[in-house]
Amino acid sequence: MSREKLAFIKRDWILYVMFLPALIYFSLFHIVPLIGMKLAFQDYRIIGDNVWVGLKHFRVLFDSPAFFTVLKNTIIISTMKIIFVFPIPIILSLLINEIRHASYRKYVQSVVYLPHFLSWVVIAGIWISLLNPVDGGVNIIRNVFQLPSLDYMTSKDQIRWVLVFSEMWRSAGWDSIIYLAAIMKISPSLYEAAKMDGASGLQQMRYITLPEMKSTVITVFILNLGFFMNAGFDQVFNFMNDSVISVVDILDTYVYRIGILNGQYAYATAASLFKGAIGVVLIFGTHFLAKRMTGKGVW
């Protein structure tokens, strides 16, 4: 390491110390486990060495109708979240930015950030109570308008929308922070010049705020696509029941069931490796596409 780099590290050593816990976390739980991915190409043995079988588990995986069912569910749920959930934090950040009263603005931010700090166990309990077909708040409102009660949690037509709206409620406020930070970086002189030219608040948002946020939006979108195949294990696991498992069973719950519950570790590792590979392809593909179309990407 050069003397200049050592001097740079010595000068900002406190920043490296602050970064250390995150580095340790990702190393232990995201990098070191990659060593175990070789199990996807082996037959697991409790006693003795594992046997190398090449692509055997991937062939079994792609020949399984159950795998393609959970793959379809994963794609559908993730696509719905990208389309309906991703824009909400952007819209929310724009609305919060328009609040001029400082104390009221802080209150609104605290309220919309709060759901992020709740676990999916708690959130599932709240939504199950809210959507209860007998005395849930949603069905009480429906009954007021002479509409029949619906059992959202056991309806195959409704359960995916429950996942979308509960994800929206939980993450919109917290995800809006990064967009608010991007808005804060915009030079006030741009708005002052626009006001002098007679631009309305909506025009300032359209021609100044949104274009200045473009690079942040593209970066977050690309990173979100990298997690496209996740679809939210914690959420689905807590909302899933026997009545709707056929439409909400995703790759992560499938891997959990065949790996942890059924003990098919090698087969589950192959499914997980497939999911990870798709995520990497999506990140690189979206990055290069965005780079070609807008000149901006993740790196």
C-alpha positions in Angstrom: 0.0 0.0 0.0 1.3 3.4 -1.0 2.3 6.1 1.5 -0.5 8.4 0.2 -3.2 5.7 0.9 -1.9 5.1 4.4 -2.0 8.8 5.1 -5.5 8.9 3.8 -6.6 6.0 6.0 -4.9 7.6 9.0 -6.6 10.9 8.5 -10.1 9.3 8.2 -9.6 6.3 10.6 -12.8 7.0 12.5 -14.8 6.5 9.3 -13.2 3.1 8.7 -14.0 2.1 12.4 -17.6 3.1 11.8 -17.6 1.0 8.6 -16.1 -2.0 10.3 -19.4 -3.5 11.9 -21.1 -3.4 8.4 -18.1 -5.1 6.8 -18.0 -7.8 9.5 -21.7 -8.4 9.1 -21.7 -8.7 5.3 -18.5 -10.8 5.4 -20.0 -13.4 7.9 -23.5 -13.6 6.5 -23.1 -12.8 2.8 -19.6 -13.6 1.6 -18.4 -16.6 3.8 -21.6 -18.5 3.0 -20.8 -18.4 -0.7 -18.2 -21.2 0.1 -21.1 -23.5 0.9 -22.7 -23.0 -2.5 -20.6 -25.8 -3.9 -23.1 -28.1 -2.1 -25.4 -27.4 -5.1 -23.1 -29.7 -7.1 -22.7 -32.4 -4.5 -24.8 -35.1 -2.8 -24.8 -34.3 0.9 -23.5 -36.9 3.3 -23.9 -36.7 7.1 -21.1 -39.1 7.5 -18.1 -39.1 5.1 -17.3 -36.8 2.3 -19.9 -35.3 0.0 -20.1 -36.9 -3.5 -19.7 -34.6 -6.5 -22.7 -35.0 -8.9 -22.3 -32.0 -11.2 -25.6 -30.6 -12.5 -27.8 -33.4 -11.1 -29.7 -31.2 -8.7 -30.3 -28.5 -11.3 -31.7 -31.1 -13.7 -34.1 -32.3 -11.0 -34.9 -28.7 -10.2 -35.9 -27.8 -13.8 -37.8 -31.0 -14.2 -40.0 -30.2 -11.2 -43.4 -28.7 -11.8 -43.4 -27.4 -8.2 -40.3 -25.3 -8.9 -41.8 -23.6 -11.9 -44.9 -22.8 -9.9 -42.9 -21.1 -7.2 -40.8 -19.4 -9.8 -43.9 -18.0 -11.5 -45.3 -16.8 -8.1 -41.9 -15.1 -7.4 -41.9 -13.3 -10.7 -45.5 -12.2 -10.4 -45.2 -10.9 -6.8 -41.9 -9.2 -7.4 -43.2 -7.6 -10.6 -46.3 -6.3 -8.8 -44.0 -4.8 -6.1 -41.7 -3.1 -8.6 -44.7 -1.6 -10.5 -46.8 -0.5 -7.5 -44.4 -0.1 -4.6 -41.3 1.4 -6.2 -42.9 4.7 -7.2 -44.6 5.4 -3.9 -41.4 6.5 -1.9 -40.6 8.9 -4.8 -44.1 10.4 -4.7 -44.0 10.5 -0.9 -40.6 12.3 -0.8 -42.0 14.9 -3.2 -45.0 15.5 -1.0 -43.0 15.7 2.2 -40.7 18.2 0.5 -43.7 20.5 -0.2 -44.5 20.7 3.6 -43.3 24.1 4.7 -44.2 23.9 8.4 -41.1 22.4 10.1 -42.7 20.7 13.1 -45.6 19.3 11.1 -43.1 18.0 8.5 -41.1 16.2 11.3 -44.4 14.7 12.6 -45.3 13.4 9.2 -41.9 11.9 8.6 -42.0 10.1 12.0 -45.4 8.6 11.3 -44.4 7.3 7.9 -41.0 6.0 9.1 -42.5 4.0 12.0 -43.8 0.9 10.2 -40.3 0.1 9.0 -39.2 -0.6 12.6 -42.0 -3.2 13.1 -41.2 -6.9 12.4 -43.3 -8.7 9.8 -44.7 -10.8 12.6 -46.3 -7.7 14.1 -47.3 -6.3 10.7 -48.9 -9.6 9.7 -50.9 -9.5 13.0 -52.1 -5.9 12.3 -53.1 -6.7 8.8 -54.8 -10.0 9.6 -56.9 -8.1 12.3 -57.6 -5.3 9.9 -58.8 -7.6 7.2 -60.7 -10.0 9.4 -64.0 -10.9 7.6 -66.1 -10.6 10.7 -64.9 -7.5 12.6 -62.0 -6.2 10.6 -61.9 -2.4 9.9 -61.8 -2.9 6.1 -64.9 -5.1 6.0 -66.7 -2.8 8.4 -66.2 0.0 5.9 -67.4 -2.3 3.1 -70.5 -3.2 5.0 -71.3 0.5 5.5 -71.5 0.8 1.7 -73.6 -2.3 1.5 -70.7 -4.4 0.1 -70.3 -8.0 1.2 -67.4 -9.0 3.5 -64.3 -10.5 2.0 -61.8 -12.9 3.6 -58.7 -11.4 2.1 -56.3 -13.7 3.8 -57.8 -16.9 2.3 -58.6 -15.4 -1.1 -56.3 -16.4 -4.0 -57.4 -13.3 -5.9 -56.7 -10.9 -3.1 -53.7 -12.2 -1.2 -51.1 -10.9 -3.6 -52.6 -7.4 -3.3 -52.4 -7.8 0.5 -48.7 -8.4 0.1 -48.2 -5.4 -2.2 -50.1 -3.0 0.0 -48.6 -4.2 3.3 -45.1 -3.8 1.7 -46.1 -0.4 0.6 -47.2 0.6 4.0 -44.1 -0.7 5.7 -41.4 0.5 3.3 -42.6 3.7 1.6 -41.7 6.1 4.4 -38.2 4.6 5.1 -37.3 4.3 1.4 -38.3 7.9 0.8 -35.3 9.0 3.0 -32.8 8.5 0.1 -35.0 10.5 -2.3 -35.4 13.3 0.3 -31.6 13.4 0.6 -31.3 13.7 -3.2 -33.8 16.6 -3.1 -31.8 18.3 -0.3 -28.8 18.4 -2.6 -30.6 20.4 -5.2 -29.3 24.0 -5.3 -31.9 26.5 -4.0 -30.8 28.9 -6.7 -32.6 26.8 -9.3 -35.9 27.2 -7.5 -35.3 30.9 -7.0 -34.6 31.4 -10.7 -37.7 29.3 -11.6 -39.9 31.5 -9.3 -38.6 34.6 -10.9 -39.6 33.2 -14.3 -43.1 32.6 -13.0 -42.9 28.8 -12.6 -45.6 27.2 -10.4 -44.8 24.7 -7.7 -45.9 21.8 -10.0 -43.7 23.1 -12.8 -40.7 23.4 -10.4 -41.3 19.8 -9.3 -41.5 18.6 -12.9 -38.6 20.5 -14.5 -36.2 20.8 -11.5 -36.8 18.3 -8.7 -37.6 15.2 -10.8 -34.7 15.6 -13.3 -32.2 16.3 -10.5 -33.4 13.0 -8.8 -33.0 10.9 -11.9 -29.6 9.4 -11.1 -30.7 8.4 -7.6 -33.9 6.9 -8.9 -32.0 4.9 -11.5 -29.4 3.6 -9.0 -32.1 2.5 -6.5 -34.1 0.9 -9.3 -31.1 -1.2 -10.5 -30.3 -2.2 -6.9 -34.0 -3.2 -6.3 -33.9 -5.4 -9.4 -30.9 -7.2 -7.9 -33.3 -8.4 -5.2 -36.1 -9.1 -7.7 -36.1 -12.8 -7.0 -36.3 -12.4 -3.2 -40.0 -11.3 -3.2 -39.8 -11.0 0.6 -39.4 -14.3 2.6 -40.3 -12.8 6.0 -43.5 -11.2 4.7 -44.7 -14.2 2.7 -43.9 -16.6 5.4 -46.0 -14.7 7.9 -49.0 -14.1 5.5 -49.0 -17.5 3.9 -51.6 -20.2 4.8 -52.8 -23.4 3.3 -55.6 -21.7 1.4 -53.3 -19.5 -0.6 -50.0 -21.3 -0.6 -50.4 -22.2 -4.3 -50.3 -18.5 -5.3 -47.8 -17.0 -2.8 -45.3 -19.8 -2.4 -42.0 -18.2 -3.6 -38.5 -19.4 -4.1 -37.3 -18.4 -0.6 -40.2 -20.3 1.1 -39.7 -23.2 -1.2 -35.9 -23.4 -0.3 -36.8 -23.1 3.4 -39.3 -25.9 3.1 -37.2 -28.4 1.1 -33.9 -27.5 2.8 -34.6 -26.8 6.5 -37.8 -28.8 6.9 -37.2 -31.7 4.5 -33.4 -31.9 4.9 -32.7 -31.8 1.1 -29.8 -29.4 1.6 -28.1 -29.9 -1.8 -31.3 -29.5 -3.7 -32.2 -26.4 -1.8 -28.8 -25.0 -2.3 -29.2 -25.5 -6.1 -32.5 -23.5 -6.0 -30.9 -20.8 -4.0 -27.9 -20.6 -6.3 -30.2 -20.3 -9.3 -32.0 -17.4 -7.6 -28.7 -15.6 -6.8 -27.5 -16.0 -10.3 -30.6 -14.5 -11.8 -30.2 -11.5 -9.4 -26.6 -10.9 -10.5 -27.7 -11.0 -14.2 -30.5 -8.6 -13.5 -28.2 -6.1 -11.8 -25.5 -6.1 -14.6 -28.1 -6.2 -17.4 -30.1 -3.2 -15.9 -26.9 -1.3 -15.2 -25.7 -1.6 -18.8 -29.1 -0.8 -20.2 -29.5 2.3 -18.0 -25.9 3.3 -18.9 -26.7 3.1 -22.6 -30.1 4.9 -22.4 -29.3 7.6 -19.8 -25.6 7.6 -19.4 -26.0 6.8 -15.7 -25.8 3.5 -13.8 -24.7 2.1 -10.5 -21.0 2.5 -11.3 
